[in-house]
Amino acid sequence: MKRLSAWIGLLFSMLLLFGCSTMNSMGFGCDELRQQKNLSRQIKVNMGDAFTVDLCSNASTGFRWLDSAKISDKTIVQQTDHQYVAPSKPMPGASGQQVWTFKALRKGTAQITNEYSQPWAGGQKSAWTLTLDVMVQ
């Protein structure tokens, strides 16, 4: 019985610790980006929440999203991570994803922007763009 009480206490503590924030996710596939080259979306999150933005990316074309997203007010939203996720089946021309993780620091609004470009001099710029209006409650 003591062991069961200990497990219940541990579970309750974990719920309190991890239940205070949630993880929201927003993803955009290649088809959607090809159809709407300039995407604009809104997301509402609670203060303290983390959220991710997953964007189609095909490194074999030389295009990539900026590693650091542009954030209009870094006191409201902070980028905490960025990674490239390779395609599940590595085939020439297969698309992967770039994933950004953000944290809502305080109440307010901020805008996150990013662009899909070829980063070298003379490369194509702003083939796709994303504008995300974040409302932190």
N, C-alpha and C positions, 0 to 999 in steps of 0.2 A: 504494500500500500504506500509506503514511503517513496518507493521508486516511482510509482505512478504520479504521486504528488509532485515529485521533482520534475518529471517530464512535463506535466501540465504547467508548472511554474516557468520552465524553460521556454515552452511554446508561447505562453503569454508574453514573456519578455521579448521574444523575437518578433511577435506581432506588433508590440508597442514600438520597437526599434525600427522595423522595416515598414510598418503600416503608416508611418507619418508622411511618406512620399510615395508617389506612383511614377511609373514609367509610361509615357505616351510615345507613340511611334507614328510617323507619317512617311509613306513611301511613294516613290514615283518611278514607274517602269519606263523602259525605252519607248514603247509604243505611245504612251501618253506624252512623253517629251517630244517625240517626233511630230505629233499632231499639234501640240501647243508649245512652241519654242520658248515662249516667255510665260512661265507659270507664276501665278500669284495666288497665295492661299493665306488663311488665317488659322490660328490655333489658340485655344484658351488653355492655360495651365494654372495650377495652384502654386503659390510661393513655396519653394523648397522642392518642387517636382523636377525630375529629370525627363528629358524627351529626346528622341532620336529622329533624324531625317535621313532616309535611305534614298539614294539617287542612282539611277542606272549610269554605268560608266564602262566604256570600252577602251581599255588601255592600248589595244592593238591598233587603234586608229590614230594614236598620238593625242587624243583629246583627254582632258581630265578636268574635274572640278577643282576649284581652289582649295588647298589644304585648310586654310583658315578662312572661315566664312566672315563676311563683313557684318558687324553688329552695330546698330546705331547707338545703343546705350548699354555699355558693358557693365553698368551697375545694376541693370535689371536682368540681363541674360548673359551667361558666360558659356563659351565653348569649352567642354572638358575633355573631348576626345575626337579623334578622326582616324578612320582606318579604311583600307581598301579590302573588300572581300572578293576573292577570285571566283570565277564561275564554278559551279559544282562539277561540271564536266569540262576539263580544260581542252577546248578545241579552238583552232585558229578563228578569230573573229567573234568568239563568244563574249558576251557582256557580263561583267561583274557588277559590283555595287560599291559606292563610296558611302560610308556611314558616319554621320556627325552626331555627337552627343552633346546636349546643352543642359544647363541647370538654370531654373528660374530663381533668381536671388532675392528680388523684392517686387512688390506690387508696382504695376505700371505697364507701359507698352514699349516695345522695341521692334525694330525691323531687322531681319536677317536676310542678306542677299548673297548670292553665289553665282558664278558663271562657269560654263563648260567651254573650255577653249583649248587650243594648242599653245602651250606656254612659251614656245620659242619665238624669237624675232621673225616676223613675217608669217607666223602661224595664224590660223583663223581664230578670231576673238568672238566671244559671246554667241556661240552657236546655239546654246540654250542658256536661259537664265531662270533663276528662282528667286522670288521675293516672298518672304514669309513674315506676316505681321503677327507678333506674339503678344497676347494679352495675358499678363500675370495677375491673378486675383489674390 
